[in-house]
Amino acid sequence: MDGGARVPEQRRPGAAGAVPDVPPAAGSGLRFSVLGPVRAWRGGEPLATGSPQQRALLAALLLREGRTATAGELIDAVWGGDSPQQALAALRTYASRLRKILGAGVLVSEAGGYAIRSSSPDALDLTAAESLAADAEKARRADEPGRARSLMSKALDLWDGEPLANVPGPYAETQRARLEEWRLQLLECRLDMDLEQGCHAEAVSELTALTAAHPLRERLRELLMLALYRSGRQAEALAVYADTRRLLADELGVDPRPGLSELQQRILRADPALAEPSAPAAEPTATLVRPAQLPATVPDFTGRASFVTELSDVLCAASSGTGTGSVMAVSAVAGIGGVGKTTLAVHVAHAARSAFPDGQLYVDLQGAGARAAEPETVLGSFLRALGTADAAIPDTLEERAALYRSTLDGRRVLVLLDNARDAAQVRPLLPGTEGCAALITGRVRMVDLAGAHLVDLDVMSPEEALLLFTRIVGRERVAAEREAALDVVAACGFLPLAIRIAASRLAARRTWTVSVLAAKLADERRRLDELQAGDLAVKATFELGYGHLEPGQARAFCLLGLADGPDISLAAAAAALDLEIEETEDLLESLVDTSLLESAAPGRYRFHDLVRLYARACAQRDELPPRERDAAMSRLLDFYLATAARIYAIERPGDRLVDDLEPTDHPGLRFAAGAAALDWLYAEASALLGCVRQAAGTDRLRRAVDLLWAARDLAESGANAHQYEATARAMCEATRAARDIRAEGRARATLTNVLLVSGRIRQAEEEARRAMESATAAGDATATSWAAQDRGVIALHQHRYRDGKVFFDQAIEGFRAADNGLCEATALCNLSRAYMGLGDTLKAVEFAQRGLAVHIEVGSTMRLGNGHYALGVALITAGRHREALTQFSEALTIFMDHRQRLWAGTTHFRIAEAHLGAHRPAQAAQHAEQALALQCIGGDRMQGNVLTLLGHALSALNQADRAGACWREALNLYQEHGAPEAAEVRALLAPATAA
């Protein structure tokens, strides 16, 4: 899930013997648990609670919450109707032993009975869970969904298996049932919160498992239907209803409750209100003061039509109660400075004023300035505008935010938060209640603002840019040369200021055609000179700042403008400028102060497109010779290559590829841990790939190709895959044009890899063949072995197992000759798959074990996961499902730690396969859903495999309709890609079709 929705927290049952996360009893240091085994601790030390009957007594006393229980009540609780003759004596003995264990003053005797006294009721995990659940409900009513969900999760985390586990007696049995029912209610509530916060796809896996464990619990079925529908899986959602109706009729002879039936009807008619979460209606309050703080709108507002409609619909729906109106609407407009965010927001806000009759609030949060507005200060001004007396305004941020939300409860108010710094600044200023709306502008895209409707406003759309151009130039002239007009607005970068200038120049020159203007703007070297009319000039805006730069600032501005990436890190900039980090930071921060550079984030900087063009023009104009410009780009490439090679070595110890890369003069960055290295790689992906593309046609070509190879995690993890593929294709063309067969072989190997990850086997086969031809001709043993490995994997996909074995044997020989233990281990694991295809299960397991052993021997980190994965697959084939699950568990941990999302999804698929083979369909369905949520190596074809397996699991759970929906979706995927598995799925669907 993750502008999007956040992924739910990973939850793990407490480990046996773990101390529950509740505060100790004051003065005693005691803690107790009943939401699992009945246990006690003093500080962190566990206490021996004695026999089952003694624990039953302790549980009965703890559940009385400090109230006295008579001896008769306790005897009934421990033994029920089968109490022994000496029950009272035994009870006294147990009480005496507990008193010694717990210490003086804890277990007391009074009024013929016993009680446990503690000055801290939260010392009991049950009490702590009740308190957390109550706080979660309060937070939910106060429209603090993130906090509510976090509190509810903490309450559920206190469970450690079955409540009162192994405690005998009728009282314990009754309480066990009560506590388990309460846990399910809390779980349903937390899942409801998950759906309210957009975590639909992630919730499907958990709900699939829960509905299998509790098939007659209709609320869980209802939540599953809603989660599936919001995940775009309408057929499965309806299938869940059909399965539920049949199950209830067969087991209980009843129909589904009205709420479930109503949900089915709403799904059938695609009710728009189902697309977003809903919250209970708030009680209206009296209107106090009606603020009207919006600035004046721009009278000649032009363009942005889709954004105006989109934002207006969201705002009006919030007030009218339709669509998303059951919750507060939050829209965040993000974009670079000067792109028109405020103009758009003010225009939309004025258009929506009638939908918010209780008033409109406005503030400039000054997020782009040196001193952004403090939320508590803004809240103070808002509360005054809403009629709150100064004396009634609290001092702290939290208290002001709470009063602000209470004041707006039941009112329809629009809040325009202009020029916001980040989501943290905005959150306390959100109304939080139904009928209100917040419209936010800022330079940062607020993906971490829960539930926000995000709008990016970097530039105009081509259509709107053309509309603005047409209104200034005239419809007749533009209609006669539409293509040329499109060229003009494209040359302007769709920036409103640039378009207005270009159009004004053309309007003032009746003898010019649009094509004449387009030709003038086509030359990048003169584009900025052409973009001026009267007192309007794009270049002049930049010149004002550039003319005041010191020589060092001007050099940094020009050289950094040469890089193609969307932004640049401080370390990369230091490498390009050949300066120390501290000096580089001082230079870049000074450029930010002049508005010629933007600080995208701490330690990251970026240019606007036209500013970058201006910087490049300055680099040529201001006596920076080609030698200096080329040297800067070479240093930048060296920095990326050296750093990526070091990350590759961290992730793949024992892989000798790094020894065979082009040498670099820059040492690159060093990392203390693999997590920091991966953070860098993913953060730098776009800039790194842009640097690779810029090397086409230069003497840096080989280093660029090697950089692409060293950064292959970008393709395998699923992150930046499209950008990586486009860069790989560009490098294939560049190396072919340069007639550099060594570089071409490696470039085609990188393209083969990304094609394999996405499941495009036929294209991968052609690229792998050409990679091997080029690498062999160049005598590049490393690339030749890699190409053989890839051709073997392709042969496996095509069921050519003997050919695959030949290729893997060739790869193993090459890797062994190069003393490349890690790659040899990978090839051995793949050879195991070939033997599986040939029906030799024993050899399949043997080679997988050998591959895993080599992984362990060379100290593999991330690739060790592939070793465990390969052995698990072989063990499934051998029918050794329990052992396979152990291997997959190890693999999954490694893949998740190294952020290999696609490999983690693929492993979940294999875990599901093992569970299904062991006749555990509920667990299989749960892991298959997780595989769908994460996606898998192999693209659509592998998704078809997951859906097919999920269908088998659901069928075994007597959910035939949903199983059929999965199989039909799988069939569509197989048919689209011409996969042979389509025949198997048709056979599965044949009985349903015949019926």
VEXLO-522684 format. One record per residue (C-alpha): x, y, z. Coordinates in steps of 0.05 Angstrom, whole numbers, plus 5000, padded with zeros to 4 digits. Layout:
<atoms>
XYZ;...
</atoms>
This chain:
<atoms>
500050005000;504050525025;501551864965;498451304977;496250885031;500650635087;502349905095;499649605161;504849455215;507848755216;505048415277;508247825312;505547445373;509547555436;515047055448;514046545503;516346825569;516547545543;514548095591;508148445568;508949175551;505149435611;507749865669;509649515734;505349565796;507550155836;511849955895;511849225877;514749195807;509648645792;506648505724;501447995706;498747695642;492347315627;492047455552;496046825540;499046375594;497746625664;504446915685;507547405734;514047805735;517648225784;521348735742;523948315685;524547665724;519047135715;515846845777;513846115785;506246115789;505545385809;500844835788;494944915739;490044985798;494445505831;494745895765;487145825761;486546155829;491246715808;487346825744;480646855781;483447375829;486647795773;480247805733;476448075794;480548725784;481948825858;475148615884;474748095939;472547385918;469646925971;472546245983;466245925953;466846335890;474146155883;472845405894;467445435839;472345805794;477945295803;474044635807;466844775789;462044225809;467643715817;471144045876;474943555922;473043455994;479143856017;477944405968;478044956021;484644716050;487644655981;485145365965;488645626028;495045266009;495045565939;493646255968;499346186018;504245975963;502046555919;502847045977;510046825985;511446875911;508147565902;510647885966;507348216024;501248646014;499448385945;494847785959;490647976019;485447596060;479047956078;471647816091;472647066084;475847116016;481847375978;483747955934;489848215896;491448925913;495749355867;496650105863;497550035788;491649705753;495549715687;500249205716;495348695686;495748615610;488148565605;487149225640;492449545596;489049265534;482349545558;485450225569;488750235501;482350015467;478450565502;483651085483;483350825411;475850935409;476651635437;481951795385;477451525331;471651955353;476452555355;478252395282;485352195297;485451565254;492951435255;493251485331;486951065339;489750515295;496350525331;493050465399;488549895376;494649525348;498249605415;492149315450;492048715404;499548615410;498548465484;495447795466;500347215468;496446625442;490246335475;487946725537;488646355603;492345815566;492445135601;488545405660;483244895683;476345025710;469545265685;470945985703;477245995661;473545675603;468046205606;473146765611;477246475554;471246495508;469647205530;476747455519;477347105452;470847425429;473248105453;479848005415;475947865351;471748485362;478148905371;481148575310;474948745269;475349455294;482749515275;481449215206;475749715198;480850265213;485649955163;480350025109;478650735131;485950925120;486450605052;490249965069;485549545027;490249094989;494348935051;488148765093;485848235043;491147735064;489547795138;482047775126;482647165081;486046785137;481047025190;474946845149;477846155139;478946085215;472046385232;467746215172;461046405204;463247095228;459547545180;463048195200;469647905177;466447705111;463648405103;470448715114;473648225065;468448405012;469849145022;477349055021;477048644956;472449154923;476849734941;482849334914;479449294846;477348574855;469748644848;468547934822;471947634883;468248094930;461547844902;464147134904;465447214979;458047384988;455846784948;460446324988;457846625053;450546555034;451545825016;455445685080;450246005125;444645625090;448244955096;450745045168;445345465201;439545475153;439446245152;440746805103;446347325111;444647905156;441948535123;448448915126;452048385085;446548345034;446249105028;453749115016;452948604960;447749044926;452049664933;457849294901;453349054844;451349764828;458550024839;456150514892;461251094890;460851164966;464150494974;470550744942;472651135003;472251025079;466551265120;465851525191;459851625237;456252285229;458052835278;452753195318;451853915293;453854495338;451655205337;455155685289;459156205326;462956655278;463256595202;470356765179;471556965106;479157005100;480456785028;484857254987;482057554923;481757084864;485257214797;479957484748;483257194685;484856514712;486456044654;487655294647;488254774701;481154554683;482053834705;485154044771;479554554783;474254024771;477953494811;479053934872;472154254868;468853574867;472753344928;471153984967;463753994949;462953254964;465853375033;460453885048;454553555013;455352865044;456152504977;462252114954;467652255005;463052705046;462652225104;469752425123;473653075123;476653205054;484053385050;487153594983;494553764978;497054144917;504654074908;509454384859;515554824850;515455544870;511956014822;508155474785;501355734806;499455314867;496655904906;492956174845;489655504833;487955394906;484856084915;480856014851;478155334872;476655574942;472556164917;468755704870;467055244928;465055784978;457655634974;459054924997;462055185062;456955675090;460155675159;466356035134;473255985102;479956035138;486456225104;493756245126;500456315090;504755805127;511156095096;513855395085;518755615032;521756155076;527056125130;521956165186;515755755172;509555915213;508855525277;502455095281;500755345351;501056065327;496555915268;491655545312;491356145358;489356595299;484356085273;480956005341;480356765347;477256795277;472256265299;470056675358;474356395415;476356905467;483756995479;483056775551;480056115528;485755935480;490255415513;497855475513;500154805484;499754565412;495953935431;490654305471;489754835417;488954295363;483753935405;479754565418;480254755344;477354085323;471854135375;470054835352;469354595280;465353975298;458753995262;460554605220;462154655146;468555045141;473955065086;481155155109;486355385059;493355245083;497955595034;505455485024;506154915074;512954655093;511153915105;505753455131;508053535203;506554285200;499754155170;496953575213;495053995274;491354485229;486653975197;479354045218;478453295226;470753275222;465553115170;463153705128;469754075133;475454075082;482654285079;486154525016;493754545022;499254804977;506654684985;513054494949;513353804981;508753244958;505453035023;505152285014;505552195090;499152585102;494152035116;487852055072;490052665032;487952744960;494652914927;495353364866;501953504832;502354174796;509354194767;507154454699;500954534657;498153954617;499454024541;492054164529;491554704582;498155004560;495455024489;489055344514;492955894549;497155994486;490856024443;487256534486;493057014479;494856884405;487956764377;484056144358;484856234283;492456274282;493355684328;488155244291;492055354226;498555094257;496554654315;502754214312;507354814314;503455104372;504454454410;511954504395;511955204424;508655024491;513054404496;519254834487;516655274543;516554664588;508954784597;510855314648;505355854650;510156444653;514156204594;507856054553;505056744568;511457074545;511956664480;504656774463;505157524477;511057584429;507257224374;500957634386;504958274377;507858044310;502357934260;507257754205;510057164244;507056474238;506855994296;512055574260;516856164261;516256214336;516955454343;523355464302;526256014346;524655624409;527254964382;534455194392;535955054465;541955524463;537356114447;530955894480;531656324541;533456934498;526956834459;522656774522;522057524535;516758024517;516358734544;518058724618;516757974621;522857524613;524356834639;531756954632;531457614668;528557284729;534656834732;539657374713;537957804774;540557264820;546257004777;549357694768;550657744843;554057064850;561157004874;565856614826;565455974867;557856014868;557556144793;562055544779;557755084823;551355334790;553955214720;557254534732;551454234771;546554464717;550053974670;547353354707;540953064680;538052764744;531853074775;536053274835;543053164863;545552974932;550553374970;555752814964;554752754889;555253504881;561753504920;564552984873;562453364811;565354014838;571553664866;570654014933;569953795006;562953665032;562854265079;564954755025;559954464976;554254525025;555855255038;555855394963;549255024950;545655335009;547756024985;544855854917;538355644951;538056324984;538356654915;532556214889;536955944833;536855254867;531754894909;532954474970;528853854953;530353555021;536053595072;542353445033;538853434964;538253994913;534754094847;533754584789;527354774754;527754554681;528655264653;533555444708;537654834690;537555064617;539855744640;545455424681;547955034620;547855664579;552056004632;556955424633;558455544559;558056304562;562356424624;568956114602;568155424630;572055024578;569554344552;575254024590;572554264657;565454084640;567453384618;571753294680;565853464725;561352954691;566952434693;567852554768;560352484779;560151824741;566151564780;562651754845;556451364826;560250764799;564950704859;559250764908;554650274870;560349774866;561449814941;553949704953;554049114905;559848814944;556248915010;549948574984;553748024948;560147834984;563947324943;561547604876;567847784837;564048224788;566548844824;573648644807;571948654733;568749354730;572049954698;576850314746;574950974777;578751564805;573651744858;573151294920;565651374927;561851314993;562850805048;557250515089;557150225159;551249775145;547549475087;541149845104;544550515095;547550285029;540750085002;537750745026;542951104984;541850674922;534250774920;534751514937;539851624881;536351184829;533851724783;540152154787;544551534777;540751294716;540751994687;548352004694;548651334657;544451604599;548752224592;554851804578;552151564511;556751804455;562451974503;568851634526;565151474591;560850944558;564050324589;563850604659;556550794648;554750074628;558449794688;554650274733;548150014705;550449304719;552649464791;545849794804;541749184782;538149174850;533949744822;530949264772;530448644816;527048994874;521549274830;523749984846;525150434787;524349844740;521450244681;526850774686;532150244692;529549874631;529350514589;536550664608;538749954592;535550004523;539050674511;545750364530;544549784482;543650284426;549450714447;554350124452;552049854385;553050534353;559950584384;561649874360;564149704430;562348964433;564848894505;560349444530;554649194486;554948504515;554348784586;548849274566;544748714536;545848294598;542848844641;536848894594;535948134597;535648174672;530148694675;526148314622;526647674663;524348034726;518148274689;516647594658;517747794584;521247144566;521247194491;524547874491;529347644544;531447054502;533347494443;537347974487;540847414524;542947094458;545847754432;549147884499;552747214496;554947334424;557848014440;561147794505;564247174473;566947584414;569948094463;573047554507;569047814566;568747184610;564547514664;559047744616;559347074579;557946684643;552347154663;549147084594;549546324600;546246364668;540646794640;539646344580;538945764628;533546124667;529846274602;530245534583;526945364650;521245834635;520345494567;520644794598;527144644559;530444324619;536043964582;538044614548;537744964615;542444444645;547444564590;547345314600;547945254676;553844774670;557245284625;555845844674;558345434733;564745284696;565846014680;564346264750;568745734781;574545924735;573746644757;573446434831;566546764834;563546354890;557046744896;555246694823;557145954824;552345854882;546746194843;548045754782;548045124825;541245324853;538645434783;541444764761;537144464816;531044744780;533244414716;533743734750;526743844779;524243944708;527743304687;524342924743;530642784783;528343014852;534342744889;539343134847;534843744851;535343744927;542743564924;544644154879;540244634917;543744424981;550544514948;548545204924;546245394994;552745135024;556845564977;552546174994;554046055068;561345925054;562546585017;558646975069;552847165023;547847655051;542047825004;543447244956;543246765014;535746865010;535846584939;539645974965;534345835018;528945964967;531845474916;532544924968;525345044991;522844964920;526644314912;523944054979;516844204957;518043774895;520543224942;514243274984;518143525045;513544105060;515544235132;522944295114;521144725054;517345215099;523545285143;527745475083;522445965057;521946295125;529446425124;529046695052;523247155068;526847475127;532847615083;528847895025;524848355071;531148595106;534248775038;527849085011;527148584954;519648654949;518748234887;522947664916;519047704981;512547654942;515147054903;517146714969;510146824997;507546464935;512145864949;510045865022;502845834999;504745254953;507944875011;501844985056;497144755001;501344134989;500843995064;493244075062;493044735099;488845155051;487445735100;494845875108;495945785034;490646305018;493546795067;500546755037;497846774966;494347424982;500847705009;504247504944;498947884905;499848494949;507448504941;507648244869;512747744845;518747624801;515947424733;510647964722;503647784698;505147054686;507246954758;501147334781;497046834742;500546274780;498946604846;491646694828;491145974805;494045724871;489546204910;483545904873;485545204894;486245424967;479445774966;476245174933;478844734989;475745235038;468945145004;469245844974;467745614904;465246274875;471346664897;475846104872;472546154804;473646904803;481046794816;481646274761;478146714710;482947284725;488746804719;486146554652;485747264625;493047374644;495446724614;491646844549;494347544544;501447284546;500446634508;502446224569;501345464566;498445464636;491945724606;489845014588;490144794661;485845374684;480745254629;480044544655;478944804726;473445274700;470244754655;465444464707;463045154725;462145324652;458344684639;453744824698;
</atoms>
